[in-house]
Amino acid sequence: MAVNDIYEVSMLYSIKGEKCANVLHLREDVDPGSNNEQTVANAVKTGIWDGSLKLAVSNDVKLQVVRARRIDPTAGGPVDVVVNADGSIAQDVMPPNNCVVISLYTARLDKSGRGRLHFSGAPKTQNQDGLLDTAAQTLWDAVGNSFLSAITSGGGSYTAGIWSRKFSEFNAITAATTRSWHHTMRGRRMAAP
């Protein structure tokens, strides 16, 4: 509801019926005036999904909902933006527990200043003996780079970052690196219950 508020935004999607989720944290830099949670959810839909992620994943991936809620300085109720949009690449998807990892870095040098995003949904054609091919690396680098500039929508502007619950501190992302090999989700849950 004001500049410097922190939002938690969940991208809820399915891959051939398997539920998956990615959670992002954003700081409000320009107040849109009203409907803040709706505006930040729309900003993630247009700036992250439409701008880069949709272009890197198989059409077997369906972004269903972007859910936003304010977490700091006071908690706010969640607002859902229904999307129901498929990825752009017309290829079979790798198993949902396989993922592309993007490491995120901030100016804070300890563990509270780093993070990772695990994105499922890479097409099978992006796998060359466990590594991303050159074209796929370019697509996923664009996804990582989308977190480095302002994410805007409806008059609002937001900065992506790492939220430290331990320190109640937000640190803006200053660098993003796409890992060149495919990972597995290991013990991670595919989506929040």
Kinemage of the C-alpha trace (Angstrom):
@kinemage 1
@onewidth
@group {chain A} dominant
@subgroup {mainchain}
@vectorlist {calphas} color= white
{ca met a 1} P 0.000 0.000 0.000
{ca ala a 2} L 3.054 2.275 0.065
{ca val a 3} L 6.529 2.643 -1.331
{ca asn a 4} L 8.953 0.072 0.192
{ca asp a 5} L 6.221 -2.441 1.025
{ca ile a 6} L 7.364 -6.023 0.418
{ca tyr a 7} L 5.210 -8.493 -1.511
{ca glu a 8} L 5.399 -12.259 -1.806
{ca val a 9} L 4.251 -13.386 -5.245
{ca ser a 10} L 3.590 -17.026 -6.113
{ca met a 11} L 3.469 -18.252 -9.694
{ca leu a 12} L 1.264 -21.356 -9.604
{ca tyr a 13} L 1.431 -23.544 -12.680
{ca ser a 14} L 0.935 -27.113 -13.821
{ca ile a 15} L 3.011 -29.396 -15.993
{ca lys a 16} L 0.892 -32.183 -17.462
{ca gly a 17} L -1.295 -32.074 -14.347
{ca glu a 18} L 1.562 -31.862 -11.791
{ca lys a 19} L 1.320 -28.721 -9.660
{ca cys a 20} L 4.393 -26.516 -9.396
{ca ala a 21} L 5.110 -23.130 -7.838
{ca asn a 22} L 7.767 -20.423 -7.746
{ca val a 23} L 7.812 -17.772 -5.028
{ca leu a 24} L 9.242 -14.309 -5.657
{ca his a 25} L 9.712 -11.286 -3.403
{ca leu a 26} L 9.271 -7.749 -4.680
{ca arg a 27} L 9.630 -4.296 -3.168
{ca glu a 28} L 7.259 -1.556 -4.253
{ca asp a 29} L 9.204 1.402 -5.687
{ca val a 30} L 6.305 3.386 -7.192
{ca asp a 31} L 2.884 3.177 -5.552
{ca pro a 32} L 0.137 2.497 -8.139
{ca gly a 33} L -2.383 4.197 -5.840
{ca ser a 34} L -4.833 1.325 -5.369
{ca asn a 35} L -5.222 -2.426 -5.904
{ca asn a 36} L -1.558 -2.902 -4.998
{ca glu a 37} L -1.631 -6.708 -4.719
{ca gln a 38} L -3.488 -6.949 -8.033
{ca thr a 39} L -0.997 -4.578 -9.668
{ca val a 40} L 2.072 -6.480 -8.434
{ca ala a 41} L 0.541 -9.795 -9.604
{ca asn a 42} L -0.126 -8.280 -13.042
{ca ala a 43} L 3.438 -6.908 -13.118
{ca val a 44} L 4.839 -10.420 -12.554
{ca lys a 45} L 2.514 -11.845 -15.204
{ca thr a 46} L 3.586 -9.309 -17.827
{ca gly a 47} L 7.198 -8.706 -16.785
{ca ile a 48} L 8.320 -12.229 -15.872
{ca trp a 49} L 5.885 -14.679 -17.534
{ca asp a 50} L 5.025 -12.829 -20.766
{ca gly a 51} L 8.416 -11.115 -20.980
{ca ser a 52} L 10.706 -14.150 -20.730
{ca leu a 53} L 9.603 -17.283 -18.841
{ca lys a 54} L 6.800 -18.169 -21.244
{ca leu a 55} L 9.339 -18.087 -24.102
{ca ala a 56} L 11.641 -20.602 -22.359
{ca val a 57} L 9.167 -23.333 -21.368
{ca ser a 58} L 7.203 -26.041 -23.153
{ca asn a 59} L 3.570 -25.584 -24.103
{ca asp a 60} L 2.895 -28.436 -21.632
{ca val a 61} L 3.378 -25.784 -18.916
{ca lys a 62} L 0.280 -23.789 -17.954
{ca leu a 63} L 0.620 -20.752 -15.691
{ca gln a 64} L -2.700 -20.883 -13.858
{ca val a 65} L -2.565 -18.170 -11.189
{ca val a 66} L -0.286 -15.408 -9.968
{ca arg a 67} L -0.984 -14.835 -6.247
{ca ala a 68} L 0.307 -11.731 -4.460
{ca arg a 69} L 0.199 -10.724 -0.823
{ca arg a 70} L 1.889 -7.994 1.186
{ca ile a 71} L 4.218 -9.397 3.875
{ca asp a 72} L 5.942 -6.272 5.246
{ca pro a 73} L 5.457 -3.968 7.115
{ca thr a 74} L 2.045 -5.561 7.751
{ca ala a 75} L 0.509 -8.663 6.248
{ca gly a 76} L -2.215 -8.362 3.660
{ca gly a 77} L -4.653 -10.833 2.176
{ca pro a 78} L -3.746 -12.649 -1.020
{ca val a 79} L -5.069 -11.540 -4.389
{ca asp a 80} L -5.178 -14.014 -7.285
{ca val a 81} L -4.825 -13.071 -10.934
{ca val a 82} L -6.060 -15.942 -13.109
{ca val a 83} L -3.839 -16.389 -16.157
{ca asn a 84} L -4.349 -19.851 -17.725
{ca ala a 85} L -1.603 -19.345 -20.329
{ca asp a 86} L 0.623 -22.014 -21.896
{ca gly a 87} L 4.354 -21.873 -22.529
{ca ser a 88} L 5.513 -21.051 -26.058
{ca ile a 89} L 7.733 -23.966 -27.140
{ca ala a 90} L 5.783 -26.730 -28.909
{ca gln a 91} L 7.908 -29.603 -27.583
{ca asp a 92} L 7.391 -32.340 -25.004
{ca val a 93} L 8.385 -31.244 -21.526
{ca met a 94} L 11.034 -32.873 -19.355
{ca pro a 95} L 9.698 -34.584 -16.182
{ca pro a 96} L 8.393 -31.992 -13.667
{ca asn a 97} L 11.078 -32.888 -11.099
{ca asn a 98} L 13.779 -31.751 -13.574
{ca cys a 99} L 14.485 -28.060 -13.443
{ca val a 100} L 16.641 -25.195 -14.590
{ca val a 101} L 18.248 -23.336 -11.671
{ca ile a 102} L 18.842 -19.595 -11.662
{ca ser a 103} L 21.059 -18.380 -8.820
{ca leu a 104} L 20.275 -14.904 -7.531
{ca tyr a 105} L 22.760 -12.580 -5.831
{ca thr a 106} L 22.470 -9.318 -3.902
{ca ala a 107} L 24.932 -6.853 -2.412
{ca arg a 108} L 24.701 -8.764 0.880
{ca leu a 109} L 27.529 -11.311 0.862
{ca asp a 110} L 26.242 -13.846 3.387
{ca lys a 111} L 23.680 -16.591 2.883
{ca ser a 112} L 20.791 -14.158 3.492
{ca gly a 113} L 21.804 -12.315 0.334
{ca arg a 114} L 21.566 -15.273 -2.061
{ca gly a 115} L 18.749 -17.323 -3.466
{ca arg a 116} L 17.799 -19.795 -6.163
{ca leu a 117} L 14.809 -20.270 -8.373
{ca his a 118} L 14.048 -23.778 -9.620
{ca phe a 119} L 12.028 -23.617 -12.837
{ca ser a 120} L 10.429 -26.803 -14.135
{ca gly a 121} L 9.040 -26.944 -17.646
{ca ala a 122} L 12.077 -27.043 -19.912
{ca pro a 123} L 11.388 -28.852 -23.199
{ca lys a 124} L 13.215 -32.135 -23.816
{ca thr a 125} L 15.004 -30.535 -26.764
{ca gln a 126} L 16.862 -28.211 -24.336
{ca asn a 127} L 18.637 -31.223 -22.818
{ca gln a 128} L 21.983 -32.238 -24.310
{ca asp a 129} L 23.366 -34.956 -22.026
{ca gly a 130} L 22.164 -33.081 -18.948
{ca leu a 131} L 23.297 -29.643 -20.143
{ca leu a 132} L 21.338 -26.759 -21.611
{ca asp a 133} L 22.000 -26.226 -25.307
{ca thr a 134} L 23.230 -22.789 -26.446
{ca ala a 135} L 19.819 -21.517 -27.570
{ca ala a 136} L 18.224 -22.672 -24.302
{ca gln a 137} L 20.974 -21.010 -22.270
{ca thr a 138} L 20.136 -17.719 -24.015
{ca leu a 139} L 16.411 -18.114 -23.237
{ca trp a 140} L 17.028 -18.934 -19.561
{ca asp a 141} L 19.572 -16.088 -19.234
{ca ala a 142} L 16.768 -13.755 -20.378
{ca val a 143} L 14.577 -15.154 -17.582
{ca gly a 144} L 17.316 -14.425 -15.035
{ca asn a 145} L 17.887 -10.946 -16.454
{ca ser a 146} L 14.184 -10.124 -16.076
{ca phe a 147} L 14.789 -9.951 -12.306
{ca leu a 148} L 17.483 -7.273 -12.684
{ca ser a 149} L 15.342 -4.375 -13.916
{ca ala a 150} L 12.140 -2.757 -12.680
{ca ile a 151} L 8.992 -4.842 -13.086
{ca thr a 152} L 6.120 -2.504 -13.949
{ca ser a 153} L 2.364 -2.596 -14.456
{ca gly a 154} L -0.608 -0.270 -13.968
{ca gly a 155} L 1.480 2.635 -12.685
{ca gly a 156} L 3.330 0.516 -10.126
{ca ser a 157} L 7.026 -0.332 -10.250
{ca tyr a 158} L 8.691 -3.154 -8.324
{ca thr a 159} L 12.203 -4.451 -7.651
{ca ala a 160} L 12.823 -8.194 -7.314
{ca gly a 161} L 14.927 -9.300 -4.383
{ca ile a 162} L 15.732 -11.739 -1.622
{ca trp a 163} L 13.629 -11.430 1.539
{ca ser a 164} L 15.415 -12.470 4.726
{ca arg a 165} L 12.885 -13.534 7.344
{ca lys a 166} L 15.708 -13.784 9.864
{ca phe a 167} L 16.644 -10.110 9.517
{ca ser a 168} L 13.292 -8.801 8.148
{ca glu a 169} L 15.361 -7.327 5.362
{ca phe a 170} L 14.912 -6.998 1.609
{ca asn a 171} L 17.946 -7.014 -0.668
{ca ala a 172} L 17.558 -6.190 -4.360
{ca ile a 173} L 18.877 -8.714 -6.868
{ca thr a 174} L 22.079 -7.441 -8.489
{ca ala a 175} L 23.061 -10.529 -10.518
{ca ala a 176} L 21.433 -13.688 -11.837
{ca thr a 177} L 23.296 -16.720 -13.164
{ca thr a 178} L 21.677 -19.588 -15.049
{ca arg a 179} L 23.252 -22.937 -14.214
{ca ser a 180} L 24.231 -24.674 -17.438
{ca trp a 181} L 23.116 -28.144 -16.358
{ca his a 182} L 19.697 -29.569 -15.515
{ca his a 183} L 18.971 -30.211 -11.850
{ca thr a 184} L 16.415 -32.331 -10.054
{ca met a 185} L 14.059 -31.085 -7.387
{ca arg a 186} L 15.353 -33.762 -4.965
{ca gly a 187} L 13.338 -33.463 -1.741
{ca arg a 188} L 11.693 -30.160 -2.657
{ca arg a 189} L 7.940 -30.076 -2.917
{ca met a 190} L 6.583 -29.393 -6.367
{ca ala a 191} L 4.096 -26.860 -5.001
{ca ala a 192} L 2.881 -25.537 -1.710
{ca pro a 193} L -0.053 -27.476 -0.274
